[in-house]
Structure formats: C-alpha cells, structure tokens
Amino acid sequence: MNENDDMLKLENQLCFPLYACSKEIIRRYKPYLDPLDLTYTQYITMMVMWEKKEIIVKDLGNFLYLDSGTMTPVLKKLEAKGYITRVRSPEDERSVSVTITEKGQKLKEDAAEIPLKLGACVKLAPQEAIQLHSLLYKLLSGMGTDAR
C-alpha cells in the first residue's frame, strides 16, 4: 500500500463527513418543514427573504450558493404558494426582483421555532457550534465562493 492509497480512503476525506452531515441535517429538517409545505431549499430561500424583503434573483442565488437552474423552480413554487412575487426589471429584462408577500412574512411566525428544534439535534457545545460555523464559512471563502 502506498501513500496514494491512503489518500483515497473515505475516512481520510474532508468532503465525506461534510456531505454526510449536510445530508443528515437536511433530513432532520423534514419533519419541521413538511407541515409548512416547504423543502429545505425553499426554507433557506425564505430565510433570506425574511431578512432582505426584496432582492435580485442573481444576488439571492449568490447568497444561497445556488445557480439559476436551481433557483428558478424554487422561486416558481414559492410564488405559486403566495410567499413571494417576481418582477422583471423594465430597465434590464435579464434582472428579476423577488419580493416577499404578506403571506410569506406571516410564514416566519410558523417557522420561528425550527432553528431551536434543530439545534437540539446537534450535539455540540455552543462554543463548538460557533467554531464550526466559522470554519465552514472560512472553507467556503477559501474556495472562492464567498458570496457575502
């Protein structure tokens, strides 16, 4: 066995525990999001909308690290549910503005407890969670994907 063999062991990969944790955390959101009729991607989109109220689709995609091919169906579904509206810019028809509706803003009340419920699933001390959060954003930034 040579050095390259060790590099190809799953247990030596940083990507695998990140992938597995992401998948597991998203799975744990499901019971809380199902009653709201939201997918995880719709939920994180709404989190940005609750904060920003209005945003250009391109900026929203950058903020969520999602491409337009992923954003478009998510936004169409949220618009069909009455949570957002999309309006093409008269100055530049390539630019689409997304605005939260009153119904979308009210959804925030129903979602308010979700972060606390999920936090109970994560067995990290508060300081460890803060450190992990910081390290993950440092990793994203180092990959040239710092959208913030």
Summary of the structure (lengths in Angstrom):
residues: 148
radius of gyration: 18.3
end to end distance: 43.3
largest distance: 63.0
contacts: 351
relative contact order: 0.11
helix: 66%
strand: 9%
